Amino acid sequence: MVRLIVLRLLESFFRRPLLSLAPFVLALLIGAGYIFLSPPEYLSSGKIYVEKESLLASLTSSNNDVSWWVTPAQATSNEIYELLATNAFVRSAIQQTKLEPLMAGGPDVVWETFTFFRDTISVNTLGDKLVEIRATTDDPELSYQMVVATMDTYLKWKMNNDFQESIAAQKFFEELIAPYQADVDAARQALIDFLSANPEPVRGERPPGEQFQLDQLQAALARAEERLSAAQENEESARLALVKNESLIRQTYQIIDQPEIPLRAEFSIAGFIKNMVIFVAIGVFLSASLIGGGALLDRSLRFPVDVQNSLGVPLLALVPFSTEMSVPASSIAPAEAEQPSLQPQV
């Protein structure tokens, strides 16, 4: 059966070889046209160096949230990809590019712009502490703008992430300081008034009632001063966090290679080979389908093995195939007419 299938396929191919190869050649031509006629693509990239523990972080005992089994570059790459999935982050980055006018379009245009931005930006890790952000478009300036916008938006997000919390904490404790100061002033004034009305006796000790009241006033003043001191320390810590945050981010994330506007189009050998392999595979599939379809639809008996497999009867004889040309009878008649007759004449 396998021999019959192979014979059928070979016969289907060699019966019409040009027609069988036409889909393959057509796919190659379309692939070459697609590759050489496609608009040029311009690649722009920038690199960020991620320091796991900066000097300021160690001096201020700032905890690092990077796990020991995840490198700083991997953590940063994952964080950027997660932010790219949010519309707020992408919208903030688009504001810094020439894609901003598209945001005035309808919902479909906005959605397509967001999708284009997400699909264009790629984030790669280069070692343990180096992150590369790339963008490839048919506009060199747009590629440059998208990389710069992504890097700047990410660094701003890192700074604002703790900045908002520090602002809220500072405002909260600032609002507490004023009433706490008023409580301290009131407790101090109450103690002064009590001492003025009940001075220290010249001889002996105070009566137990006065001493108990004095102890209560002193304890109230101590509690008020303690609360005020704690609020002031927390407010100072929040204010210090505001100053520390930006410096910490700039020490932790350093832009090593600034993005540049690409001057030449990007040509990738790997991409060229990949595209050609795809079109070659399509051509092979179409040609194989044409050959297989021709062999499947052909019901004629072309080989001796077809007789037994198709008709189910044994083969008795086979007419040999001859390449010699037969002589027509009309060409022999005149020659016979010219030969003398051997019959007697009457």
FIKOL-944634 format. One record per residue (C-alpha): residue number from 1; residue in one letter; y, z, x. Coordinates in steps of 0.05 Angstrom, whole numbers, plus 5000, padded with zeros to 4 digits. Each point is the difference from the previous one (the first is absolute). Last residue first. Example, Ala and Ser with C-alpha at 12.3 -4.5 7.8 and 13.67 -1.06 7.14 Angstrom:
% FIKOL-944634
r num: 2&residu: S&yy: 4979&zz: 5143&xx: 5273
r num: 1&residu: A&yy: 4931&zz: 5013&xx: 4973
This chain:
% FIKOL-944634
r num: 346&residu: V&yy: 4739&zz: 3586&xx: 4920
r num: 345&residu: Q&yy: 5024&zz: 5039&xx: 5060
r num: 344&residu: P&yy: 4953&zz: 5045&xx: 5036
r num: 343&residu: Q&yy: 5020&zz: 5073&xx: 5006
r num: 342&residu: L&yy: 5022&zz: 5025&xx: 5067
r num: 341&residu: S&yy: 5075&zz: 5002&xx: 4984
r num: 340&residu: P&yy: 5048&zz: 5001&xx: 5057
r num: 339&residu: Q&yy: 5041&zz: 5065&xx: 5010
r num: 338&residu: E&yy: 5074&zz: 4994&xx: 4979
r num: 337&residu: A&yy: 4989&zz: 5031&xx: 4932
r num: 336&residu: E&yy: 4968&zz: 5062&xx: 5031
r num: 335&residu: A&yy: 5062&zz: 5012&xx: 5041
r num: 334&residu: P&yy: 5044&zz: 4992&xx: 4938
r num: 333&residu: A&yy: 4960&zz: 5054&xx: 4963
r num: 332&residu: I&yy: 5001&zz: 5055&xx: 5053
r num: 331&residu: S&yy: 5073&zz: 5021&xx: 4992
r num: 330&residu: S&yy: 4992&zz: 5006&xx: 4925
r num: 329&residu: A&yy: 4942&zz: 5049&xx: 5010
r num: 328&residu: P&yy: 5045&zz: 5053&xx: 5031
r num: 327&residu: V&yy: 4980&zz: 5029&xx: 5068
r num: 326&residu: S&yy: 4992&zz: 5076&xx: 4999
r num: 325&residu: M&yy: 5043&zz: 5041&xx: 5048
r num: 324&residu: E&yy: 4963&zz: 5052&xx: 5042
r num: 323&residu: T&yy: 5024&zz: 5073&xx: 4993
r num: 322&residu: S&yy: 4937&zz: 5023&xx: 4967
r num: 321&residu: F&yy: 4988&zz: 5066&xx: 4961
r num: 320&residu: P&yy: 4927&zz: 5013&xx: 4987
r num: 319&residu: V&yy: 4978&zz: 5005&xx: 4928
r num: 318&residu: L&yy: 4967&zz: 5067&xx: 4990
r num: 317&residu: A&yy: 4934&zz: 5011&xx: 4966
r num: 316&residu: L&yy: 4962&zz: 5052&xx: 4960
r num: 315&residu: L&yy: 5050&zz: 5058&xx: 4994
r num: 314&residu: P&yy: 4970&zz: 5057&xx: 4959
r num: 313&residu: V&yy: 5032&zz: 5018&xx: 4932
r num: 312&residu: G&yy: 5046&zz: 5058&xx: 4983
r num: 311&residu: L&yy: 5058&zz: 4955&xx: 4983
r num: 310&residu: S&yy: 5056&zz: 5036&xx: 5037
r num: 309&residu: N&yy: 4964&zz: 5038&xx: 5055
r num: 308&residu: Q&yy: 4943&zz: 4950&xx: 5011
r num: 307&residu: V&yy: 5044&zz: 4938&xx: 4997
r num: 306&residu: D&yy: 5059&zz: 5031&xx: 5036
r num: 305&residu: V&yy: 4956&zz: 5012&xx: 5062
r num: 304&residu: P&yy: 4997&zz: 4926&xx: 5010
r num: 303&residu: F&yy: 5075&zz: 4997&xx: 5006
r num: 302&residu: R&yy: 5056&zz: 4967&xx: 4959
r num: 301&residu: L&yy: 4978&zz: 5012&xx: 4929
r num: 300&residu: S&yy: 5064&zz: 5000&xx: 4958
r num: 299&residu: R&yy: 5026&zz: 5063&xx: 4965
r num: 298&residu: D&yy: 5066&zz: 5007&xx: 5038
r num: 297&residu: L&yy: 5040&zz: 5055&xx: 4967
r num: 296&residu: L&yy: 4977&zz: 5055&xx: 5048
r num: 295&residu: A&yy: 5009&zz: 4958&xx: 5063
r num: 294&residu: G&yy: 5070&zz: 4979&xx: 4979
r num: 293&residu: G&yy: 5018&zz: 5071&xx: 4982
r num: 292&residu: G&yy: 4975&zz: 5026&xx: 5067
r num: 291&residu: I&yy: 5040&zz: 4948&xx: 5038
r num: 290&residu: L&yy: 5063&zz: 5013&xx: 4959
r num: 289&residu: S&yy: 4992&zz: 5076&xx: 5005
r num: 288&residu: A&yy: 4989&zz: 4995&xx: 5075
r num: 287&residu: S&yy: 5063&zz: 4959&xx: 5007
r num: 286&residu: L&yy: 5040&zz: 5049&xx: 4958
r num: 285&residu: F&yy: 4973&zz: 5061&xx: 5038
r num: 284&residu: V&yy: 5011&zz: 4968&xx: 5067
r num: 283&residu: G&yy: 5071&zz: 4983&xx: 4982
r num: 282&residu: I&yy: 5014&zz: 5070&xx: 4975
r num: 281&residu: A&yy: 4971&zz: 5030&xx: 5063
r num: 280&residu: V&yy: 5043&zz: 4953&xx: 5042
r num: 279&residu: F&yy: 5061&zz: 5022&xx: 4960
r num: 278&residu: I&yy: 4986&zz: 5073&xx: 5012
r num: 277&residu: V&yy: 4983&zz: 4989&xx: 5073
r num: 276&residu: M&yy: 5065&zz: 4963&xx: 5010
r num: 275&residu: N&yy: 5040&zz: 5057&xx: 4969
r num: 274&residu: K&yy: 4967&zz: 5052&xx: 5044
r num: 273&residu: I&yy: 5007&zz: 4958&xx: 5063
r num: 272&residu: F&yy: 5075&zz: 4992&xx: 4988
r num: 271&residu: G&yy: 5008&zz: 5074&xx: 4983
r num: 270&residu: A&yy: 4964&zz: 5020&xx: 5064
r num: 269&residu: I&yy: 5042&zz: 4952&xx: 5041
r num: 268&residu: S&yy: 5062&zz: 5030&xx: 4970
r num: 267&residu: F&yy: 5066&zz: 4963&xx: 5006
r num: 266&residu: E&yy: 5063&zz: 5041&xx: 4985
r num: 265&residu: A&yy: 5064&zz: 4961&xx: 4993
r num: 264&residu: R&yy: 5051&zz: 5008&xx: 5054
r num: 263&residu: L&yy: 5066&zz: 5039&xx: 5005
r num: 262&residu: P&yy: 4976&zz: 5064&xx: 4967
r num: 261&residu: I&yy: 5057&zz: 5048&xx: 4981
r num: 260&residu: E&yy: 4986&zz: 5064&xx: 5037
r num: 259&residu: P&yy: 4969&zz: 5067&xx: 4981
r num: 258&residu: Q&yy: 5015&zz: 5059&xx: 5046
r num: 257&residu: D&yy: 4943&zz: 5019&xx: 5045
r num: 256&residu: I&yy: 4994&zz: 5075&xx: 5016
r num: 255&residu: I&yy: 5027&zz: 5030&xx: 4935
r num: 254&residu: Q&yy: 4990&zz: 5074&xx: 5010
r num: 253&residu: Y&yy: 4968&zz: 5044&xx: 4946
r num: 252&residu: T&yy: 4989&zz: 5073&xx: 5020
r num: 251&residu: Q&yy: 5065&zz: 5010&xx: 5038
r num: 250&residu: R&yy: 5042&zz: 4966&xx: 4946
r num: 249&residu: I&yy: 4963&zz: 5038&xx: 4945
r num: 248&residu: L&yy: 5012&zz: 5067&xx: 5035
r num: 247&residu: S&yy: 5073&zz: 4986&xx: 5011
r num: 246&residu: E&yy: 5009&zz: 4982&xx: 4927
r num: 245&residu: N&yy: 4963&zz: 5062&xx: 4976
r num: 244&residu: K&yy: 5031&zz: 5051&xx: 5048
r num: 243&residu: V&yy: 5071&zz: 4996&xx: 4971
r num: 242&residu: L&yy: 4977&zz: 5008&xx: 4928
r num: 241&residu: A&yy: 4948&zz: 5051&xx: 5020
r num: 240&residu: L&yy: 5055&zz: 5042&xx: 5032
r num: 239&residu: R&yy: 5037&zz: 5002&xx: 4934
r num: 238&residu: A&yy: 4936&zz: 5023&xx: 4965
r num: 237&residu: S&yy: 4989&zz: 5054&xx: 5053
r num: 236&residu: E&yy: 5072&zz: 5023&xx: 4992
r num: 235&residu: E&yy: 4992&zz: 5006&xx: 4925
r num: 234&residu: N&yy: 4936&zz: 5038&xx: 5010
r num: 233&residu: E&yy: 5034&zz: 5049&xx: 5048
r num: 232&residu: Q&yy: 5059&zz: 5009&xx: 4952
r num: 231&residu: A&yy: 4952&zz: 5014&xx: 4942
r num: 230&residu: A&yy: 4961&zz: 5051&xx: 5041
r num: 229&residu: S&yy: 5064&zz: 5036&xx: 5022
r num: 228&residu: L&yy: 5025&zz: 5003&xx: 4928
r num: 227&residu: R&yy: 4935&zz: 5028&xx: 4976
r num: 226&residu: E&yy: 5000&zz: 5053&xx: 5055
r num: 225&residu: E&yy: 5072&zz: 5018&xx: 4986
r num: 224&residu: A&yy: 4985&zz: 5011&xx: 4927
r num: 223&residu: R&yy: 4938&zz: 5042&xx: 5016
r num: 222&residu: A&yy: 5039&zz: 5043&xx: 5050
r num: 221&residu: L&yy: 5057&zz: 5010&xx: 4950
r num: 220&residu: A&yy: 4952&zz: 5022&xx: 4946
r num: 219&residu: A&yy: 4966&zz: 5048&xx: 5050
r num: 218&residu: Q&yy: 5067&zz: 5030&xx: 5018
r num: 217&residu: L&yy: 5019&zz: 5010&xx: 4927
r num: 216&residu: Q&yy: 4932&zz: 5031&xx: 4985
r num: 215&residu: D&yy: 5005&zz: 5047&xx: 5059
r num: 214&residu: L&yy: 5070&zz: 5022&xx: 4978
r num: 213&residu: Q&yy: 4974&zz: 5015&xx: 4930
r num: 212&residu: F&yy: 4944&zz: 5042&xx: 5027
r num: 211&residu: Q&yy: 5047&zz: 5037&xx: 5047
r num: 210&residu: E&yy: 5049&zz: 5014&xx: 4943
r num: 209&residu: G&yy: 4945&zz: 5029&xx: 4957
r num: 208&residu: P&yy: 4969&zz: 5041&xx: 5057
r num: 207&residu: P&yy: 5067&zz: 5033&xx: 5016
r num: 206&residu: R&yy: 5030&zz: 4978&xx: 5065
r num: 205&residu: E&yy: 4986&zz: 5039&xx: 5062
r num: 204&residu: G&yy: 5032&zz: 5060&xx: 5033
r num: 203&residu: R&yy: 5072&zz: 5008&xx: 5020
r num: 202&residu: V&yy: 5056&zz: 4951&xx: 4998
r num: 201&residu: P&yy: 4969&zz: 4962&xx: 4943
r num: 200&residu: E&yy: 4998&zz: 4924&xx: 5007
r num: 199&residu: P&yy: 5047&zz: 4968&xx: 4950
r num: 198&residu: N&yy: 4981&zz: 4989&xx: 4928
r num: 197&residu: A&yy: 5053&zz: 4958&xx: 4966
r num: 196&residu: S&yy: 5015&zz: 4959&xx: 5061
r num: 195&residu: L&yy: 4926&zz: 4997&xx: 5019
r num: 194&residu: F&yy: 4983&zz: 4975&xx: 4930
r num: 193&residu: D&yy: 5056&zz: 4948&xx: 5001
r num: 192&residu: I&yy: 4978&zz: 4975&xx: 5068
r num: 191&residu: L&yy: 4927&zz: 4994&xx: 4976
r num: 190&residu: A&yy: 5021&zz: 4963&xx: 4938
r num: 189&residu: Q&yy: 5044&zz: 4954&xx: 5043
r num: 188&residu: R&yy: 4941&zz: 4985&xx: 5045
r num: 187&residu: A&yy: 4954&zz: 4985&xx: 4941
r num: 186&residu: A&yy: 5053&zz: 4955&xx: 4968
r num: 185&residu: D&yy: 5013&zz: 4963&xx: 5065
r num: 184&residu: V&yy: 4926&zz: 4990&xx: 5012
r num: 183&residu: D&yy: 4990&zz: 4975&xx: 4929
r num: 182&residu: A&yy: 5058&zz: 4952&xx: 5008
r num: 181&residu: Q&yy: 4970&zz: 4973&xx: 5065
r num: 180&residu: Y&yy: 4934&zz: 4989&xx: 4963
r num: 179&residu: P&yy: 5038&zz: 4963&xx: 4945
r num: 178&residu: A&yy: 5033&zz: 4954&xx: 5052
r num: 177&residu: I&yy: 4938&zz: 4990&xx: 5045
r num: 176&residu: L&yy: 4955&zz: 4976&xx: 4944
r num: 175&residu: E&yy: 5037&zz: 4935&xx: 4988
r num: 174&residu: E&yy: 4998&zz: 4984&xx: 5074
r num: 173&residu: F&yy: 4926&zz: 5015&xx: 4999
r num: 172&residu: F&yy: 4986&zz: 4947&xx: 4948
r num: 171&residu: K&yy: 5046&zz: 4949&xx: 5032
r num: 170&residu: Q&yy: 4966&zz: 5008&xx: 5067
r num: 169&residu: A&yy: 4931&zz: 4993&xx: 4969
r num: 168&residu: A&yy: 5020&zz: 4938&xx: 4960
r num: 167&residu: I&yy: 5031&zz: 4968&xx: 5062
r num: 166&residu: S&yy: 4939&zz: 5017&xx: 5042
r num: 165&residu: E&yy: 4953&zz: 4970&xx: 4949
r num: 164&residu: Q&yy: 5042&zz: 4937&xx: 4996
r num: 163&residu: F&yy: 5001&zz: 4993&xx: 5075
r num: 162&residu: D&yy: 4925&zz: 5010&xx: 5008
r num: 161&residu: N&yy: 4982&zz: 4932&xx: 4970
r num: 160&residu: N&yy: 5068&zz: 4972&xx: 5015
r num: 159&residu: M&yy: 4985&zz: 4994&xx: 5075
r num: 158&residu: K&yy: 4932&zz: 4969&xx: 4989
r num: 157&residu: W&yy: 5028&zz: 4953&xx: 4947
r num: 156&residu: K&yy: 5056&zz: 4979&xx: 5046
r num: 155&residu: L&yy: 4948&zz: 4984&xx: 5054
r num: 154&residu: Y&yy: 4959&zz: 4959&xx: 4950
r num: 153&residu: T&yy: 5060&zz: 4963&xx: 4973
r num: 152&residu: D&yy: 5023&zz: 4982&xx: 5070
r num: 151&residu: M&yy: 4931&zz: 4973&xx: 5020
r num: 150&residu: T&yy: 4990&zz: 4960&xx: 4936
r num: 149&residu: A&yy: 5070&zz: 4972&xx: 5001
r num: 148&residu: V&yy: 4995&zz: 4978&xx: 5072
r num: 147&residu: V&yy: 4933&zz: 4965&xx: 4987
r num: 146&residu: M&yy: 5026&zz: 4966&xx: 4937
r num: 145&residu: Q&yy: 5065&zz: 4978&xx: 5033
r num: 144&residu: Y&yy: 4965&zz: 4966&xx: 5058
r num: 143&residu: S&yy: 4952&zz: 4962&xx: 4955
r num: 142&residu: L&yy: 5059&zz: 4980&xx: 4956
r num: 141&residu: E&yy: 5038&zz: 4973&xx: 5060
r num: 140&residu: P&yy: 4941&zz: 4958&xx: 5023
r num: 139&residu: D&yy: 4989&zz: 4969&xx: 4931
r num: 138&residu: D&yy: 4930&zz: 4971&xx: 4988
r num: 137&residu: T&yy: 4972&zz: 5071&xx: 4998
r num: 136&residu: T&yy: 4960&zz: 5047&xx: 5044
r num: 135&residu: A&yy: 5016&zz: 5074&xx: 5002
r num: 134&residu: R&yy: 4973&zz: 5051&xx: 5050
r num: 133&residu: I&yy: 5003&zz: 5076&xx: 5010
r num: 132&residu: E&yy: 4965&zz: 5026&xx: 5063
r num: 131&residu: V&yy: 4981&zz: 5074&xx: 5008
r num: 130&residu: L&yy: 4989&zz: 5032&xx: 5068
r num: 129&residu: K&yy: 4974&zz: 5071&xx: 5010
r num: 128&residu: D&yy: 4924&zz: 4996&xx: 5003
r num: 127&residu: G&yy: 4991&zz: 4928&xx: 5020
r num: 126&residu: L&yy: 5035&zz: 4941&xx: 4968
r num: 125&residu: T&yy: 4996&zz: 5015&xx: 4925
r num: 124&residu: N&yy: 5018&zz: 4943&xx: 4953
r num: 123&residu: V&yy: 5046&zz: 4996&xx: 4940
r num: 122&residu: S&yy: 5009&zz: 4935&xx: 4961
r num: 121&residu: I&yy: 5059&zz: 4980&xx: 4957
r num: 120&residu: T&yy: 4993&zz: 4932&xx: 4964
r num: 119&residu: D&yy: 4954&zz: 5022&xx: 4944
r num: 118&residu: R&yy: 5044&zz: 5060&xx: 4981
r num: 117&residu: F&yy: 5064&zz: 4959&xx: 5002
r num: 116&residu: F&yy: 4970&zz: 4943&xx: 4959
r num: 115&residu: T&yy: 4973&zz: 5049&xx: 4948
r num: 114&residu: F&yy: 5069&zz: 5033&xx: 4992
r num: 113&residu: T&yy: 5033&zz: 4932&xx: 4994
r num: 112&residu: E&yy: 4948&zz: 4977&xx: 4949
r num: 111&residu: W&yy: 5012&zz: 5063&xx: 4959
r num: 110&residu: V&yy: 5075&zz: 4990&xx: 5002
r num: 109&residu: V&yy: 4994&zz: 4927&xx: 4979
r num: 108&residu: D&yy: 4954&zz: 5019&xx: 4943
r num: 107&residu: P&yy: 5045&zz: 5056&xx: 4976
r num: 106&residu: G&yy: 5060&zz: 4952&xx: 4996
r num: 105&residu: G&yy: 5048&zz: 4984&xx: 5056
r num: 104&residu: A&yy: 5054&zz: 5045&xx: 5031
r num: 103&residu: M&yy: 4950&zz: 5025&xx: 5051
r num: 102&residu: L&yy: 4996&zz: 4930&xx: 5027
r num: 101&residu: P&yy: 5070&zz: 5009&xx: 5030
r num: 100&residu: E&yy: 4971&zz: 5055&xx: 5046
r num: 99&residu: L&yy: 4950&zz: 4954&xx: 5035
r num: 98&residu: K&yy: 5050&zz: 4988&xx: 5056
r num: 97&residu: T&yy: 4979&zz: 5066&xx: 5029
r num: 96&residu: Q&yy: 5028&zz: 5072&xx: 5004
r num: 95&residu: Q&yy: 4993&zz: 5013&xx: 4925
r num: 94&residu: I&yy: 4927&zz: 4978&xx: 5005
r num: 93&residu: A&yy: 4984&zz: 5063&xx: 5040
r num: 92&residu: S&yy: 5026&zz: 5047&xx: 4945
r num: 91&residu: R&yy: 4962&zz: 4962&xx: 4947
r num: 90&residu: V&yy: 4936&zz: 5003&xx: 5041
r num: 89&residu: F&yy: 5006&zz: 5076&xx: 5007
r num: 88&residu: A&yy: 5016&zz: 5011&xx: 4926
r num: 87&residu: N&yy: 4946&zz: 4951&xx: 4977
r num: 86&residu: T&yy: 4944&zz: 5040&xx: 5032
r num: 85&residu: A&yy: 4940&zz: 4966&xx: 5033
r num: 84&residu: L&yy: 5041&zz: 4989&xx: 5063
r num: 83&residu: L&yy: 5004&zz: 5076&xx: 5006
r num: 82&residu: E&yy: 4925&zz: 5006&xx: 5004
r num: 81&residu: Y&yy: 4997&zz: 4945&xx: 5053
r num: 80&residu: I&yy: 5053&zz: 5036&xx: 5041
r num: 79&residu: E&yy: 4962&zz: 5066&xx: 4996
r num: 78&residu: N&yy: 4935&zz: 4967&xx: 5021
r num: 77&residu: S&yy: 5033&zz: 4969&xx: 5060
r num: 76&residu: T&yy: 5033&zz: 5066&xx: 5019
r num: 75&residu: A&yy: 4935&zz: 5038&xx: 4996
r num: 74&residu: Q&yy: 4964&zz: 4946&xx: 5040
r num: 73&residu: A&yy: 5053&zz: 5001&xx: 5054
r num: 72&residu: P&yy: 5000&zz: 5076&xx: 5004
r num: 71&residu: T&yy: 4924&zz: 4998&xx: 5011
r num: 70&residu: V&yy: 4955&zz: 5030&xx: 4946
r num: 69&residu: W&yy: 4944&zz: 5047&xx: 5021
r num: 68&residu: W&yy: 5048&zz: 5054&xx: 5023
r num: 67&residu: S&yy: 5037&zz: 5000&xx: 4934
r num: 66&residu: V&yy: 5074&zz: 4982&xx: 4999
r num: 65&residu: D&yy: 5041&zz: 5052&xx: 4960
r num: 64&residu: N&yy: 5038&zz: 5027&xx: 5060
r num: 63&residu: N&yy: 5028&zz: 5070&xx: 4995
r num: 62&residu: S&yy: 5070&zz: 5012&xx: 5027
r num: 61&residu: S&yy: 5002&zz: 5056&xx: 5049
r num: 60&residu: T&yy: 5074&zz: 4990&xx: 5014
r num: 59&residu: L&yy: 4990&zz: 4986&xx: 5074
r num: 58&residu: S&yy: 4937&zz: 4960&xx: 4989
r num: 57&residu: A&yy: 5031&zz: 4957&xx: 4946
r num: 56&residu: L&yy: 5062&zz: 4989&xx: 5043
r num: 55&residu: L&yy: 4957&zz: 4976&xx: 5058
r num: 54&residu: S&yy: 4961&zz: 4951&xx: 4957
r num: 53&residu: E&yy: 4928&zz: 5007&xx: 4979
r num: 52&residu: K&yy: 4961&zz: 4940&xx: 4975
r num: 51&residu: E&yy: 5048&zz: 4948&xx: 5029
r num: 50&residu: V&yy: 4998&zz: 4936&xx: 4959
r num: 49&residu: Y&yy: 5025&zz: 4937&xx: 5036
r num: 48&residu: I&yy: 5025&zz: 4947&xx: 4951
r num: 47&residu: K&yy: 4991&zz: 4926&xx: 5014
r num: 46&residu: G&yy: 5036&zz: 4941&xx: 4968
r num: 45&residu: S&yy: 4978&zz: 4931&xx: 4978
r num: 44&residu: S&yy: 5026&zz: 4933&xx: 4979
r num: 43&residu: L&yy: 4956&zz: 4939&xx: 4986
r num: 42&residu: Y&yy: 5026&zz: 4933&xx: 4977
r num: 41&residu: E&yy: 4957&zz: 4953&xx: 4959
r num: 40&residu: P&yy: 5008&zz: 4924&xx: 5000
r num: 39&residu: P&yy: 4994&zz: 4964&xx: 4934
r num: 38&residu: S&yy: 4931&zz: 4970&xx: 4987
r num: 37&residu: L&yy: 4995&zz: 4925&xx: 5017
r num: 36&residu: F&yy: 4956&zz: 5009&xx: 5062
r num: 35&residu: I&yy: 4951&zz: 5049&xx: 4969
r num: 34&residu: Y&yy: 4996&zz: 4970&xx: 4930
r num: 33&residu: G&yy: 4996&zz: 4929&xx: 5027
r num: 32&residu: A&yy: 4943&zz: 5019&xx: 5047
r num: 31&residu: G&yy: 4963&zz: 5035&xx: 4944
r num: 30&residu: I&yy: 5010&zz: 4941&xx: 4952
r num: 29&residu: L&yy: 4975&zz: 4952&xx: 5053
r num: 28&residu: L&yy: 4939&zz: 5044&xx: 5015
r num: 27&residu: A&yy: 4985&zz: 5007&xx: 4925
r num: 26&residu: L&yy: 5004&zz: 4924&xx: 4991
r num: 25&residu: V&yy: 4952&zz: 4989&xx: 5059
r num: 24&residu: F&yy: 4950&zz: 5048&xx: 4969
r num: 23&residu: P&yy: 5008&zz: 4971&xx: 4930
r num: 22&residu: A&yy: 4991&zz: 4928&xx: 5028
r num: 21&residu: L&yy: 4937&zz: 5015&xx: 5041
r num: 20&residu: S&yy: 4952&zz: 4987&xx: 4942
r num: 19&residu: L&yy: 5037&zz: 4937&xx: 4978
r num: 18&residu: L&yy: 4997&zz: 4973&xx: 5071
r num: 17&residu: P&yy: 4926&zz: 5016&xx: 5007
r num: 16&residu: R&yy: 4978&zz: 4967&xx: 4934
r num: 15&residu: R&yy: 4924&zz: 4989&xx: 5006
r num: 14&residu: F&yy: 4999&zz: 5041&xx: 5063
r num: 13&residu: F&yy: 5020&zz: 5064&xx: 4964
r num: 12&residu: S&yy: 4955&zz: 4993&xx: 4939
r num: 11&residu: E&yy: 4941&zz: 4980&xx: 5045
r num: 10&residu: L&yy: 5011&zz: 5061&xx: 5043
r num: 9&residu: L&yy: 5003&zz: 5045&xx: 4940
r num: 8&residu: R&yy: 4938&zz: 4971&xx: 4968
r num: 7&residu: L&yy: 4961&zz: 5003&xx: 5065
r num: 6&residu: V&yy: 5019&zz: 5074&xx: 5010
r num: 5&residu: I&yy: 4981&zz: 5016&xx: 4928
r num: 4&residu: L&yy: 4933&zz: 4964&xx: 5007
r num: 3&residu: R&yy: 4984&zz: 5036&xx: 5064
r num: 2&residu: V&yy: 5015&zz: 5067&xx: 4968
r num: 1&residu: M&yy: 4953&zz: 4983&xx: 4943
